[in-house]
Amino acid sequence: MLCTGIFLAALDQTVVVTVLPQIVSDLENSFSSAGVERAGWIVTAYLTGYTVMLPLMGRVADLHGHRRTYNLAMAIFALGSLMCAFTPNLFFLVGFRAIQAVGGGAVLPIALAVVGRSFPPGKRALALGIIGAAAEAGGVLGPLYGSVIGQYLGWRAIFYLNIPLVLLIIWLMRRHVAESEYRSNRVDWRSGALLAVALGLATTAVSGAREAGWLLFGGPLLALSLIFLAGFFISIKRAEHPLIDFSMFSNRSFSAANAAHFLLGVALITALAQVPVFAYSAGWPVTADASPLRGGLLLIRLTLLIPIGAVLGGLFSARVSGRLAAVAGFFLSALGLWRLSMWQTNVGDLRQTFDLMTTGLGFGLVIVPISLAAVEALREERLASGTSVLTASRVAGMAVGLAALNSWGITDFESTMSRFPAPLPQIGESFSAYLSQISAWEHRNIITILGVFRDFFLVAAVACLLAVIPAMLLFSSKGKQAGSSEDSRSKTE
């Protein structure tokens, strides 16, 4: 039951990617590149909603029951799906996707908390491996599922079909999953609201600055987000039962898990975003059938190995060592990303497949050890909120990595190409000579693009190597068990 909800929520992160043109044509009565660019906010809105509500929903689950909050999250997800299905235009669809993500984003940390509460330490690894595989499989299959449903039933059916699945999941949860202990502590809604606004503004600023500009849009929104973030820390300090208990980070294993998850997010989003772009812009000669579809098919060779690696990582953590699984996974991903950085336009299919599968397998291997280390470091009364922080650290790494690398890559490419403008025909120059200059200029373009991709993949490889350091600190016994002393006192009162 837990895995079905996680799979469904992860599926909807990427399900609309392949039907965006269809959505634009239907809602705007015409297809245009500007419409597709605006439609990109449909994906961004889900990521934003997913991120901003994680800590708050995790805390609600800890206080009011894991099963109850899981079902509430699925109900919010269903409501958002229904609103998306009936949306009259793109503007409303973006908002409804954010509502959908409020529920979808909460199910993973709650599921991790349920595993931590329901399974003994010796059996948690495999259970976490299955949960991790379900989450990754949903993201992998989302584009394919969306394209099939959109082709035969229309894009609105993607959201309609969520409703009966959610009802089934809620019914199964009520029958087969026991409720956790109810705690009477108040939820720190004020801090939750401040954090949600701060994260929402920051995500919107980073996502929209490229289109609207940093000076008038991105910069002011980031400054405003910092003000709300400062208010959040002040509110946390004054709260009797704070939303996020920063004493959790006094546990070395929990802190290491968050650091490793952040670096994993940086490396993972680099691979997910740049491999398809490489296939389309530089992976094949201009005369080849490079296309977004081919880029997606290339990426599948990486993403399909992530859920497989998650299950293997769970088995290895249970039978050998979670720390060793995490270290091996990060080294394997670093090796694969380093090999990706050496790709040329004539790279062969066998080389592509090996390098991508190596990278994906490494990413998968680290998922369970990181989650397991965090779960075992947390007190039961902080399981959901603690794993929410862990999930948010990965999303933060993805957001920071994508924004920073894209900004750096575009600036580097434009700076390099500005020194080599496109050649113009000269008086008296033969046509063949001019074609030769154009060919040389196009070759320089490809070399420049390959250089940008090389830097991207090398940075991701370095992130994986850096992640080996916190991975070696996972399952450390130094520091008290992560959780709130206030929560412990209230439990005994």
ABEGO torsion letter per residue (X at the ends): XAAAAAAAAAAAAAAAAAAAAAAAAAAAGBBBAAAAAAAAAAAAAAAAAAAAAAAAAAAAAAAAEAAAAAAAAAAAAAAAAAAAAABABAAAAAAAAAAAAAAAAAAAAAAAAAAAAABBAAAAAAAAAAAAAAAAAAAAAAAAAAAAAAAAAEAAAAAAAAAAAAAAAAAAAAAABBBBBBBABBBBAAAAAAAAAAAAAAAAAAAAAAAAEAAAAAAAAAAAAAAAAAAAAAAAAABABBABBAAAAABAAAAAAAAAAAAAAAAAAAAAAAAAAAAAAAABBAABBBBAAAAAAAAAAAAAAAAAAAAAAAAAAAABBAAAAAAAAAAAAAAAAAAAAABBAABBAAAAAAAAAAAAAAAAAAAAAAAAAAAAABBAAAAAAAAAAAAAAAAAAAAAAAAAAAAAAAAAAAAAAAABBBBBBBBGBBAAAAAAAAAAAAAAAAAAAAAAAAAAAAAAAAAAAAAAAAAAABGBABEBBBEBAAAAAAAAX
